[in-house]
Amino acid sequence: MTTTNPEGREEAPTLETLQELTRSIRELRELQRERMEEMDRRMNLRFQEAERRSQEADRRMRETARQMQETDRRLKKAENLFTTQWGRLMESLVAGDLVRLMRERNVDVERMVLPRKNRRRNAENYQVDIVAVNGREVVVVEVKTTLRPEHVGRFGSKLERFKDWWPEYRDRRVYGALAYLESWDDVTTHAERQGFFVIRATGDSASIINAENFEPRVFA
C-alpha cells in the first residue's frame, strides 16, 4: 500500500501502516472464523434437534404399533372368550337336554328346531336362538352370556311378534325362556316375574331356576 505526499509523489507504506493492515486482515479472518463456527454450531444444533424429533417420531410410531398390537390381542382374547362362553352355554343347553328340562316343568316339548334361526323381511331381521316345540306349545329360548335388565323387555317385545315371523306356529301357545351364564343382580327375579322360564348354565349342564309353582306367561 502506498501514500501520496503533498507534492504528489508516492511514498512507500510505513511499517506502522503495514502492521495496521495486517492487524485488520487478522481481525477480519478471526471474525470470519467465528461466524463460520457459529454457523456450524447452529447447523449442528438444528441437525441434532431434527434427529431428536425424528427419533421421537419413530419411538411414538413404534409405541403406537405396540399399542395397536396389544389392542388386537385383547380384542381377539375377548372374542375367543365370548365364543368359548357362547359355545359352553349352547353345549350346556344341549347336554342338559332342553326338552327334558321343559318336560320337568310340564311343557311336553318333543324336539328342538335349528338354533340361531334367522328370518328376514323388508330389510328387517328376526332371529331366535333355540326353539323347542310340540303340537300345542312353542318355547323360544334367548341365550345370553350375561343377562341384563334390558334383555328382559326386548325379548318380551320380540315374542309378541313371534307368530308374525313364524306363522307355522300360529295355532300354538308361545312361551319364553332366558338362558345365561352370568346375570346382573335381581334380573333373574325380574325375568321370572315377567313370565319367562329362567335357565342357568353351569359347567356342562343347565337347570331351570324358577320357583316350583311358577306359571309361564303365554306371549302369543
Backbone hydrogen bonds in HBPLUS format (Angstrom, degrees):
<---DONOR---> <-ACCEPTOR-->    atom                        ^
c    i                          cat <-CA-CA->   ^        H-A-AA   ^      H-
h    n   atom  resd res      DA  || num        DHA   H-A  angle D-A-AA Bond
n    s   type  num  typ     dist DA aas  dist angle  dist       angle   num
A0003-THR N   A0011-GLU O   2.98 MM   8  5.09 161.3  2.01 143.2 149.2     1
A0011-GLU N   A0003-THR O   2.51 MM   8  5.09 160.5  1.54 153.1 157.1     2
A0005-ASN N   A0009-ARG O   2.79 MM   4  5.47 164.4  1.81 154.9 155.6     3
A0008-GLY N   A0005-ASN O   2.83 MM   3  5.36 164.3  1.86 121.6 126.0     4
A0018-LEU N   A0014-THR O   3.02 MM   4  6.37 161.5  2.05 151.6 156.4     5
A0019-GLN N   A0015-LEU O   2.89 MM   4  6.10 156.3  1.94 147.2 154.1     6
A0020-GLU N   A0016-GLU O   2.93 MM   4  6.14 152.8  2.00 143.4 150.9     7
A0021-LEU N   A0017-THR O   2.88 MM   4  6.13 158.5  1.93 150.7 156.7     8
A0022-THR N   A0018-LEU O   2.88 MM   4  6.07 160.9  1.91 149.4 154.5     9
A0023-ARG N   A0019-GLN O   2.88 MM   4  6.07 156.5  1.94 144.5 151.2    10
A0024-SER N   A0020-GLU O   2.92 MM   4  6.15 153.2  2.00 146.1 153.4    11
A0025-ILE N   A0021-LEU O   2.93 MM   4  6.23 160.8  1.96 151.6 156.5    12
A0026-ARG N   A0022-THR O   2.87 MM   4  6.09 158.7  1.92 148.3 154.7    13
A0027-GLU N   A0023-ARG O   2.88 MM   4  6.10 155.3  1.95 146.2 152.8    14
A0028-LEU N   A0024-SER O   2.86 MM   4  6.11 155.5  1.92 148.3 155.3    15
A0029-ARG N   A0025-ILE O   2.89 MM   4  6.15 158.3  1.94 149.4 155.4    16
A0030-GLU N   A0026-ARG O   2.87 MM   4  6.11 154.1  1.93 145.7 153.3    17
A0031-LEU N   A0027-GLU O   2.80 MM   4  6.01 157.9  1.85 147.5 153.8    18
A0032-GLN N   A0028-LEU O   2.82 MM   4  6.04 155.8  1.88 145.9 153.1    19
A0033-ARG N   A0029-ARG O   2.79 MM   4  6.03 154.2  1.85 145.3 152.7    20
A0034-GLU N   A0030-GLU O   2.85 MM   4  6.10 160.8  1.88 149.3 154.4    21
A0035-ARG N   A0031-LEU O   2.88 MM   4  6.11 157.8  1.93 147.1 153.5    22
A0036-MET N   A0032-GLN O   2.89 MM   4  6.11 154.4  1.95 146.5 153.7    23
A0037-GLU N   A0033-ARG O   2.81 MM   4  6.07 157.7  1.86 150.5 157.0    24
A0038-GLU N   A0034-GLU O   2.82 MM   4  6.05 155.1  1.88 147.3 154.4    25
A0039-MET N   A0035-ARG O   2.85 MM   4  6.05 154.1  1.91 143.7 151.3    26
A0040-ASP N   A0036-MET O   2.82 MM   4  6.07 158.7  1.87 148.9 154.8    27
A0041-ARG N   A0037-GLU O   2.79 MM   4  6.01 154.6  1.85 145.6 153.2    28
A0042-ARG N   A0038-GLU O   2.89 MM   4  6.13 162.9  1.92 149.9 153.9    29
A0043-MET N   A0039-MET O   2.90 MM   4  6.09 158.9  1.94 148.1 154.5    30
A0044-ASN N   A0040-ASP O   2.81 MM   4  6.00 155.7  1.87 147.6 154.6    31
A0045-LEU N   A0041-ARG O   2.87 MM   4  6.15 154.3  1.94 147.0 154.3    32
A0046-ARG N   A0042-ARG O   2.85 MM   4  6.12 159.4  1.89 149.0 154.7    33
A0047-PHE N   A0043-MET O   2.82 MM   4  6.02 155.8  1.87 147.0 154.3    34
A0048-GLN N   A0044-ASN O   2.77 MM   4  5.98 159.7  1.81 148.2 154.2    35
A0049-GLU N   A0045-LEU O   2.83 MM   4  6.04 155.4  1.89 147.5 154.4    36
A0050-ALA N   A0046-ARG O   2.84 MM   4  6.03 159.9  1.88 147.0 152.9    37
A0051-GLU N   A0047-PHE O   2.79 MM   4  5.99 154.3  1.86 147.3 155.1    38
A0052-ARG N   A0048-GLN O   2.78 MM   4  6.00 152.1  1.85 142.8 151.0    39
A0053-ARG N   A0049-GLU O   2.84 MM   4  6.11 161.8  1.87 151.3 155.8    40
A0054-SER N   A0050-ALA O   2.86 MM   4  6.03 154.5  1.93 143.3 151.1    41
A0055-GLN N   A0051-GLU O   2.87 MM   4  6.08 159.8  1.91 148.8 154.0    42
A0056-GLU N   A0052-ARG O   2.82 MM   4  6.04 153.0  1.89 146.4 154.7    43
A0057-ALA N   A0053-ARG O   2.77 MM   4  5.99 155.1  1.83 147.6 154.5    44
A0058-ASP N   A0054-SER O   2.89 MM   4  6.15 157.4  1.95 146.9 153.3    45
A0059-ARG N   A0055-GLN O   2.82 MM   4  6.07 153.1  1.89 143.4 151.4    46
A0060-ARG N   A0056-GLU O   2.85 MM   4  6.11 159.6  1.89 149.4 154.6    47
A0061-MET N   A0057-ALA O   2.87 MM   4  6.09 156.6  1.93 147.7 154.5    48
A0062-ARG N   A0058-ASP O   2.88 MM   4  6.12 158.9  1.93 149.2 154.9    49
A0063-GLU N   A0059-ARG O   2.82 MM   4  6.06 153.9  1.88 146.7 154.8    50
A0064-THR N   A0060-ARG O   2.75 MM   4  5.96 157.8  1.79 149.4 155.6    51
A0065-ALA N   A0061-MET O   2.86 MM   4  6.06 160.0  1.90 147.4 153.1    52
A0066-ARG N   A0062-ARG O   2.84 MM   4  6.07 151.3  1.92 142.4 150.9    53
A0067-GLN N   A0063-GLU O   2.83 MM   4  6.08 158.0  1.88 149.0 155.0    54
A0068-MET N   A0064-THR O   2.85 MM   4  6.07 155.4  1.91 149.1 156.0    55
A0069-GLN N   A0065-ALA O   2.94 MM   4  6.16 156.0  2.00 144.8 151.3    56
A0070-GLU N   A0066-ARG O   2.87 MM   4  6.14 152.8  1.94 145.7 153.8    57
A0071-THR N   A0067-GLN O   2.79 MM   4  6.05 154.5  1.85 147.3 154.6    58
A0072-ASP N   A0068-MET O   2.83 MM   4  6.07 161.5  1.87 149.7 154.8    59
A0073-ARG N   A0069-GLN O   2.86 MM   4  6.07 152.9  1.93 142.7 150.7    60
A0074-ARG N   A0070-GLU O   2.90 MM   4  6.17 157.2  1.95 147.6 153.4    61
A0075-LEU N   A0071-THR O   2.83 MM   4  6.06 159.5  1.87 152.6 158.6    62
A0076-LYS N   A0072-ASP O   2.88 MM   4  6.05 162.1  1.92 150.0 154.8    63
A0077-LYS N   A0073-ARG O   2.87 MM   4  6.07 152.0  1.95 142.7 151.3    64
A0078-ALA N   A0074-ARG O   2.77 MM   4  6.01 158.7  1.81 149.4 155.2    65
A0079-GLU N   A0075-LEU O   2.75 MM   4  5.97 157.7  1.80 148.3 155.3    66
A0080-ASN N   A0076-LYS O   2.77 MM   4  5.94 159.7  1.82 146.9 152.7    67
A0081-LEU N   A0077-LYS O   2.81 MM   4  6.00 151.2  1.89 143.2 152.0    68
A0082-PHE N   A0078-ALA O   2.80 MM   4  6.04 159.7  1.84 149.0 154.5    69
A0083-THR N   A0079-GLU O   2.81 MM   4  6.03 166.1  1.83 150.8 155.2    70
A0084-THR N   A0080-ASN O   2.79 MM   4  5.92 156.2  1.84 143.4 150.7    71
A0085-GLN N   A0081-LEU O   2.79 MM   4  6.00 161.8  1.83 150.4 155.6    72
A0086-TRP N   A0082-PHE O   2.74 MM   4  5.93 164.8  1.76 155.5 160.1    73
A0087-GLY N   A0083-THR O   2.84 MM   4  5.98 162.4  1.87 146.7 152.2    74
A0088-ARG N   A0084-THR O   2.81 MM   4  6.04 155.6  1.87 147.1 154.4    75
A0089-LEU N   A0085-GLN O   2.86 MM   4  6.09 157.2  1.91 150.3 156.4    76
A0090-MET N   A0086-TRP O   2.90 MM   4  6.14 169.0  1.91 157.3 159.9    77
A0091-GLU N   A0087-GLY O   2.83 MM   4  5.93 161.6  1.87 148.7 154.7    78
A0092-SER N   A0088-ARG O   2.81 MM   4  5.94 146.4  1.93 140.4 150.2    79
A0093-LEU N   A0089-LEU O   3.01 MM   4  6.33 153.4  2.08 148.4 154.6    80
A0094-VAL N   A0090-MET O   3.00 MM   4  6.30 159.4  2.05 150.1 155.6    81
A0095-ALA N   A0091-GLU O   2.60 MM   4  5.66 167.4  1.61 154.8 159.0    82
A0096-GLY N   A0092-SER O   2.62 MM   4  5.41 143.9  1.75 133.7 145.3    83
A0097-ASP N   A0094-VAL O   2.94 MM   3  4.97 149.3  2.04  99.1 109.0    84
A0101-LEU N   A0097-ASP O   2.99 MM   4  6.35 160.2  2.03 153.6 159.7    85
A0102-MET N   A0098-LEU O   2.94 MM   4  6.16 163.5  1.97 155.9 159.0    86
A0103-ARG N   A0099-VAL O   3.00 MM   4  6.21 156.0  2.06 147.4 154.5    87
A0104-GLU N   A0100-ARG O   3.00 MM   4  6.25 146.2  2.12 147.2 156.0    88
A0105-ARG N   A0102-MET O   2.91 MM   3  5.10 144.2  2.03 101.8 113.2    89
A0107-VAL N   A0102-MET O   2.98 MM   5  5.22 159.6  2.03 140.4 139.0    90
A0106-ASN N   A0103-ARG O   2.96 MM   3  4.88 151.4  2.04 113.3 111.0    91
A0109-VAL N   A0107-VAL O   2.79 MM   2  5.79 139.4  1.95 108.6  95.9    92
A0110-GLU N   A0133-VAL O   2.72 MM  23  5.95 166.0  1.74 141.8 143.9    93
A0111-ARG N   A0133-VAL O   3.36 MM  22  5.78 155.0  2.42 149.8 156.4    94
A0133-VAL N   A0111-ARG O   2.93 MM  22  5.78 154.4  1.99 158.9 167.3    95
A0113-VAL N   A0131-VAL O   2.59 MM  18  5.15 167.0  1.60 162.7 167.7    96
A0116-ARG N   A0129-ASP O   2.52 MM  13  4.04 140.1  1.67 109.7 123.0    97
A0128-VAL N   A0117-LYS O   3.03 MM  11  5.59 162.4  2.06 161.4 165.9    98
A0119-ARG N   A0126-TYR O   2.83 MM   7  5.17 160.0  1.87 144.5 151.4    99
A0126-TYR N   A0119-ARG O   2.70 MM   7  5.17 151.3  1.78 160.2 163.4   100
A0121-ARG N   A0124-GLU O   2.83 MM   3  5.23 158.0  1.88 149.3 156.6   101
A0124-GLU N   A0121-ARG O   2.89 MM   3  5.23 150.3  1.98 110.7 120.5   102
A0130-ILE N   A0141-VAL O   3.26 MM  11  4.99 153.1  2.34 141.5 142.7   103
A0141-VAL N   A0130-ILE O   2.77 MM  11  4.99 175.8  1.77 157.2 156.9   104
A0132-ALA N   A0139-VAL O   2.89 MM   7  5.08 164.5  1.91 146.5 151.4   105
A0139-VAL N   A0132-ALA O   2.74 MM   7  5.08 165.8  1.76 159.1 162.8   106
A0134-ASN N   A0137-GLU O   2.99 MM   3  5.43 145.7  2.11 160.7 156.9   107
A0173-ARG N   A0136-ARG O   2.94 MM  37  6.39 154.8  2.00 156.9 151.2   108
A0138-VAL N   A0173-ARG O   2.75 MM  35  6.05 143.7  1.88 169.4 172.5   109
A0175-TYR N   A0138-VAL O   2.77 MM  37  6.12 168.1  1.79 167.1 171.2   110
A0140-VAL N   A0175-TYR O   2.98 MM  35  6.24 173.3  1.98 151.2 149.6   111
A0177-ALA N   A0140-VAL O   2.88 MM  37  6.11 146.7  1.99 160.3 157.3   112
A0142-GLU N   A0177-ALA O   2.87 MM  35  6.30 161.1  1.90 167.7 171.7   113
A0179-ALA N   A0142-GLU O   2.86 MM  37  6.13 172.3  1.87 164.4 166.9   114
A0144-LYS N   A0179-ALA O   2.83 MM  35  6.10 159.5  1.87 150.0 156.6   115
A0181-LEU N   A0145-THR O   3.29 MM  36  5.02 145.6  2.42 110.1 119.8   116
A0182-GLU N   A0145-THR O   2.88 MM  37  6.16 150.5  1.97 148.7 158.5   117
A0147-LEU N   A0182-GLU O   2.76 MM  35  6.21 160.3  1.80 145.7 145.9   118
A0184-TRP N   A0147-LEU O   2.96 MM  37  6.29 154.0  2.03 177.1 172.4   119
A0151-HIS N   A0148-ARG O   3.04 MM   3  5.58 143.2  2.17 114.7 124.9   120
A0152-VAL N   A0149-PRO O   3.11 MM   3  5.65 140.1  2.28 112.3 121.5   121
A0154-ARG N   A0150-GLU O   3.24 MM   4  6.38 167.4  2.25 150.1 153.9   122
A0155-PHE N   A0151-HIS O   2.99 MM   4  5.97 158.6  2.03 143.9 149.8   123
A0156-GLY N   A0152-VAL O   3.08 MM   4  6.30 155.1  2.14 147.1 154.0   124
A0157-SER N   A0153-GLY O   3.08 MM   4  6.37 158.2  2.13 149.4 154.4   125
A0158-LYS N   A0154-ARG O   2.97 MM   4  6.22 150.7  2.05 145.1 153.8   126
A0159-LEU N   A0155-PHE O   2.92 MM   4  6.18 158.2  1.97 151.9 156.8   127
A0160-GLU N   A0156-GLY O   3.20 MM   4  6.45 146.0  2.33 144.0 152.1   128
A0161-ARG N   A0158-LYS O   3.05 MM   3  5.49 149.7  2.15 108.6 117.7   129
A0162-PHE N   A0159-LEU O   3.06 MM   3  4.82 164.0  2.08 103.1 107.8   130
A0164-ASP N   A0161-ARG O   3.06 MM   3  5.39 135.4  2.27 106.8 119.4   131
A0165-TRP N   A0162-PHE O   3.06 MM   3  5.48 135.0  2.27 106.6 117.8   132
A0166-TRP N   A0162-PHE O   2.81 MM   4  5.98 141.4  1.96 146.4 159.1   133
A0169-TYR N   A0166-TRP O   2.98 MM   3  5.93 169.8  1.99 129.0 132.4   134
A0170-ARG N   A0167-PRO O   3.09 MM   3  5.02 154.5  2.16 116.7 113.8   135
A0172-ARG N   A0169-TYR O   3.13 MM   3  5.50 159.9  2.17 121.5 121.2   136
A0219-PHE N   A0174-VAL O   2.83 MM  45  5.51 160.1  1.87 166.6 165.3   137
A0197-PHE N   A0176-GLY O   2.92 MM  21  6.27 166.1  1.94 152.7 151.8   138
A0178-LEU N   A0197-PHE O   2.83 MM  19  6.25 158.4  1.88 162.7 161.5   139
A0199-ILE N   A0178-LEU O   2.83 MM  21  6.01 169.1  1.84 145.6 149.2   140
A0180-TYR N   A0199-ILE O   2.99 MM  19  6.51 144.4  2.12 159.9 170.6   141
A0201-ALA N   A0180-TYR O   2.96 MM  21  6.09 170.1  1.97 167.0 166.9   142
A0187-VAL N   A0184-TRP O   3.32 MM   3  5.69 163.3  2.35 121.3 125.5   143
A0190-HIS N   A0186-ASP O   3.06 MM   4  6.35 157.7  2.11 149.9 156.1   144
A0191-ALA N   A0187-VAL O   2.84 MM   4  6.08 156.0  1.90 146.9 153.4   145
A0192-GLU N   A0188-THR O   2.96 MM   4  6.19 158.2  2.01 145.6 151.1   146
A0193-ARG N   A0189-THR O   3.01 MM   4  6.24 155.9  2.07 147.0 153.6   147
A0194-GLN N   A0190-HIS O   3.07 MM   4  6.35 133.9  2.29 140.7 152.9   148
A0194-GLN N   A0191-ALA O   3.13 MM   3  5.10 130.9  2.38  94.0 107.4   149
A0196-PHE N   A0191-ALA O   3.13 MM   5  5.61 165.6  2.15 149.7 146.3   150
A0195-GLY N   A0192-GLU O   2.96 MM   3  5.13 158.3  2.00 106.9 113.1   151
A0217-ARG N   A0195-GLY O   3.13 MM  22  4.46 173.5  2.14 121.2 122.7   152
A0209-ILE N   A0198-VAL O   2.93 MM  11  5.86 160.7  1.96 162.8 169.3   153
A0200-ARG N   A0207-SER O   2.85 MM   7  5.50 156.4  1.90 169.4 165.2   154
A0207-SER N   A0200-ARG O   2.97 MM   7  5.50 153.2  2.05 143.6 151.7   155
A0202-THR N   A0205-SER O   2.92 MM   3  5.56 155.3  1.99 146.4 154.6   156
A0205-SER N   A0202-THR O   3.07 MM   3  5.56 158.6  2.12 129.7 136.5   157
A0214-PHE N   A0211-ALA O   3.05 MM   3  5.20 158.4  2.10 115.6 116.4   158
